[in-house]
Amino acid sequence: MIEARALTKYYGRHCALRGVDFRIEAREIVGFLGLNGSGKSTTLHILGGLMAPSSGTVRIDGADLSGPSGPEVRRRIGFLPDRPPVYDEMSVRSYLRFAAQLRGVRPGARSLSETMAQTGLSDHAERPIEELSHGYRQRVGIAQAIVHDPDLVILDEPTSGLDPVQIGHMRQLIRSLRSRHTVLLSSHNLPEIAQTCDRLMVIRDGQLVASATESELRARMGSETQAEVETSEDATGALVSAREAGLIRGFTERRDLVYLVELSTRVEDLVARLVSDGVGVRRVQPTGSELEGLFRALTEDKAA
Amino acid sequence: MSAVWLIVMREVRSYASTWSGYLVGASLLLLSGLLYNVYGIGDVPQYSRDVLRNAFYFLSGTTLVAGILFAMRLIAEERQTGSIKLLLSAPISDSQLVLAKFLAGFVPLLAYVAASMYIPLLVFFRGEVAFGHVAAGALGLVLLGSAGVSIGLFGSCLFKSQLVAAMVSGVIAVVMILLWQTSKIVDGPLGEAISALALHDRHFFPFMEGTISTANVVYYLSVTLFFLALSRNVMEASRWRV
């Protein structure tokens, strides 16, 4: 179990973190969201043991990360920064062996081959890292973070710069970590977070403004997504009535029989309402994920 | 294998697998050879011991530069590429990290000093000097070089740019060398104290003459430890702002 209490961080006179508290249970995958400059990276660096907080503590199963036993506690953490911390001239195998031994894993331990298999690097084990594509470098980055079998794995933007296929692979890989690790995942890819994480933590201006599952947040914030709805006949009257009923917050007609609606409930409820009003629905396409709406609401306007 | 030796071995392999280390070493060896031929031997007959003293004098300059150049990348490059985060998140203390990095710069320095010994050995085999003179000079070079590595490591801890790190380290070394000149314009105990801090002059000249004194050995070890301690403090402070 990872517990952060009253984490505060000052850079000179600028306060980057203001008394952040949270708990992450074992084997949880937690998404960490926040705008640039919100204190997200500072929090991750503190949790990764790279940086000391100005005040407050991080405990992993009761052991203080900033205390005298800090270096030992770091053995229980795997950290993938926004840029994989690799040595280009080394081969994948020698780099991972180095990373493992640095964390006290004995040479030749099974974990090395297991990790390479888990991260899909077995076929590239002897290749120099400088020859790898961006996607494979990210895999090497994740591999170094898990090769010593840590309790907590921190992944800072692991899908940054990856193409959709690589993102799919990375998502599977991150999900596979759940069996052995607690994962804290930071990403700007909101669908990624939604599909991968059990719980979300949102930070704004150095303060944690939400910590809940996506559905809990949705229930708390109300749904704020948009959807494009194509109907078989004019739906203006039905949409006005849906707005009065509180199912949508507004709508505009994009082109003939195609409407952009601001949902304030589930899209299924709107479709049911339209059908019951005698309007045929040909197509419904969300234009922004519900998570995006939540993210905007939490980071820009109001706290949950 | 301890984390310190792991880092040392990785760094040494990295030096060995790239051109930069060889290039620095070869260039400085070439420069040493030229200086020795032009100024060390000269065109007037000299005693072998004087030629050997001159050889160590020129080698001391290139060895100090080699120490700084070998060290300039040790932390700066890691910060530039981001690989420092692997080391900072590893279960090692800042003291261990600094020690490992120092040794990683010290090993190629030893190789450089060993390679540069062809000049004193030429004098030894072709002239009439005691082997102890050669050994004392070599020890002096190793000690001076170790101070250079620790000064270079300090600069490397301060800056992301290797070039800036090397320049600042070079300035520190030059200022420390020039202290012997400064001491000449300061009277009394203060002048004596400044002279005692000078990096080259009174501490290295005895090695050039073939004399090993405990005070001079302790001086170079102290300079090395002083800059290692400063480097550790910089690394520790960097944890307040990565």
Interface residues (C-beta under 8 A of the other chain):
Chain A: Y11 H45 G48 G49 L50 M51 A52 P71 E72 V73 R74 R75 I77 F79 P81 R83 P84 P85 V86 Y87 D88 E89 M90 F98 A99 Q101 L102 R103 G104 P107 Q144
Chain B: M1 A3 L6 I7 R10 S14 S17 T18 T81 G82 S83 I84 K85 L86 L87 L88 S89 A90 P91 I92 S93 R239 W240 R241 V242
